[in-house]
Amino acid sequence: TPYGGTIYGVEEASQNYFGISAKDLTLAQAATIASLPKGPSYYSPYGTHSKELESRKNLVLKKMLEQKYITAEEYIKAKAEKITYLAESNNGIKAPHFVFYVIQTLIDKYGEEAIQKGGFKVTTTLDWELQKKAEEMLTKKALENAVRLNASNAGLVAINPKTGGILAMVGSRGYFDEKIDGKVNIALAKRQPGSAFKPFVYTTAFQKGYTPDTVVFDLKTQFSTSCSPDDFTTHDKCYSPSNFNEKIHGPMTMRNALAQSVNIASVKTLYLAGINDSITTATAMGITTLTDRNRYGLALVLGGGEVTLLDITSAYGVFANDGVRNPATGILKIEDPKNNVVYAYEASSTVVLDPQIARTMTDILSDNEARTPEFGPRSPLYFPDVQIGVKTGTTNDYRDAWIVGYSSGIAIGVWAGNNDNTPMKQRIAEVSAAPLWHQVMQYSITKGGYPALAFEKPYPRLDTASLPPVLKGVWNSDPALGIHDILYWIDKNHPTVASAQTSVNDPQFSRWDYPVQLWAYQNDPNRPLEATSTLPDNSSSSTIVMQPESEGLAATQP
């Protein structure tokens, strides 16, 4: 009878899991071993279904009680007993999170019985040297973060964007560390990605014709049509997000807004790109978790939808691979006991982005000069000798810190935080996750095998001359018409057509223009204020009159 892996029989199971003979097992230990044959891989003590194993052990004890093999007192005592298994080092499990990920993949494909009795030999995609170094670096950094930042855990995934092969998967700082729920594979856990989601939104905007030079105003803005435009707070149905550093920037290009991870400008970019279309882009690139599209609003661009570290790292690989997606895989080949190949990896590449769009995104994500005002010139995101595209993300309650980046030959994602969702100290991903990511990326470069070649530059656009000025970095193209946000100058659904009707009737127009008028007056008190901004019919008032005493609202922070 199989009890997991190459373990057969009760005695061997006793020795492997508890280091003792079967005759010396406690009642709880014996019930645990009796639980395994139902699904040795699924219920493995070293797998990710420890809670299910515990429940099955308790079911065995209950049946023993019902059939009078044990007394009520023995049942209560055995049920309460804390089961301890041999440590990882005593069992020689290497890359345990990855191993059980592959086992689950095999079970999903062939079934539990076939895996236990089929005698399969599996060749995986894992780079063992990279895996060992990643585990070593991650454990050290996570232990440091636990003391400094109250971030007790971390996870890492590395993928070859040319094939989709998983090169490294570290699901926690210690698989057998019960204090942090170490068996949980954080690489597969659904977590909010913070600003690491922004590239999918900007990609969608560029697909629709917006450019990196497109200008939006980064000013405190009330986006909810149920609230007054002068209410710069988030409460009830009102939504007025802040930037991470509480700064506002006025007119700002999309390039700088993404590179510096500016929230308000990014929420406007999502509105221009479209929520549904942005989800479509993310899904095509490899995000599998945004299935209920009706759940998401403008907060999606700030990480309002959960993703997995494996998915988002794989998706960033599309940028590295010039718009071509290779689904993540951990298996190269499966052979039966007679060495017959029953499965061999075959590339299933799909073009999901125009190469020009992918190169444009990479040009921004690798632009150290553009991100310097926020991160500094020599941050952990910077590599002096090679080009690396990278984006960080931190949830607004400091429960998750992310960084995902790529060279031409490898994509690496890192998450830092606590499995139980306890907030970290108020530090951004640059501090908690980026140093580890930088170390592993640097190792991958020096190790060899993953070339960090210069990225292809996007070709110059052929339609530049005909583009509306606001898409070319000119935010005040006609002073006679006053200063306005982008919706005044374009039709958001057809942004490249200069002659198209503008979006002044758009429900967001007055909400975006109101703080622009305050900003304009604040920066030039001698300039006459615009008359009024007409509000949508469902707004709380019909007009907003810009009074001089309101000028400070433009810089008010929550």
Secondary structure, DSSP 8 states (H G I E B T S, - for coil): -B-STT-BSHHHHHHHHHSS-GGG--HHHHHHHHHGGG-TTTT-TTSS-HHHHHHHHHHHHHHHHHTTSS-HHHHHHHHH-------HHHHT--SHHHHHHHHHHHHHHH-HHHHHHS--EEEE---HHHHHHHHHHHHHHHHHHHHHTS--EEEEEEE-TTT-BEEEEE-SS-TT-GGGTTTS-TTSS-B--GGGGHHHHHHHHHHTT--TT-EEEES-----TTS-TT--S-BTTB-----TTS---EEEEHHHHHHTT-HHHHHHHHHHH-HHHHHHHHHHHT------GGG--GGGGGT-S-B-HHHHHHHHHHHHTTTEE---BSEEEEE-TT--EEEE-----EE-S-HHHHHHHHHHHT-HHHHHHHH-TTSTT--SSS--EEEEEE-TTSSEEEEEEE-SS-EEEEEEE-TT-----S--HHHHTHHHHHHHHHHHHHHSSS-----------TTGGGS-GGGGT-S-S-GGG----GGGTSBTTBTT-TTS--STTSTTHHHHHHHHHHHHHHH-TTS----EEE--TTSSSSEEE--GGGGGGGG---
